């Protein structure tokens, strides 16, 4: 049962506005395409305009050319706690647009559903956070702390947006965070960390007729992968299973060899509890 305070805020949520704003943001393509210069900037400008309409303290921080973080703050009492809503403005590539039943950036509605790239991940979540702040403002409810919304870049890549956010010192003032990613309509109350380790496996080139005069790096990479598999099992036994999260995982990913087949690069993603 909702409290009087919750009801007072929720009555200022307009479902039609949630839908319309989500569709507006979805219609702004924000796939990162360095070859064409397309990135998150236009979507970020839309977010910035909404922050300013709400009267939020707004910060525009360029992470890379065309890739700005947008930060909006609903100020509360000084030295009080701060809750963060986190989202990102980039989306995964749409691939072959002609293969879509609904054009990926038109946000068409059919049978009560919005179809298009970014509806779930995560322009819908970003809009929900913005409209939650709007509802708080309209309700007149006075918070005991501040609320910060971070619309960050590069979540689908190397997380440059959140790294920049941390480097600029914003994370120091955050007491708790709600990540607005879709999780099959479930609440997730635990979060893993991540660490990337780059391993270079080297070899020695040789003619195909005389392979024993060289060193095949693929065999070395295979031995490394077997050791990683054993290490993962040991780490899972050591750390155990978290009550609200999956087990630790080591996820090797191979990248393109940097030169004429003499090396093989393995990028290993370590998800820590």
Secondary structure, DSSP 8 states (H G I E B T S, - for coil): ---HHHHHHHTT--HHHHHHHHHHHHTS--B-BTTTTB-SHHHHHHHHHHHHHTT-EEEEEEEETTEEEEEEEE--STT--EEEEEEES-B-----GGG-SS-TTS-EEETTEEESTTIIIIIIHHHHHHHHHHHHHHHT---SSEEEEEEES-TTTT-HHHHHHHHTTGGGG-SEEEE----TT-------EEEEEEEEEE-B---GGGGGGSB-HHHHHHHHHHHHHHHHHHHHHHH---TTS---EEEEEE---SSTTSEEEEEEEEEE-
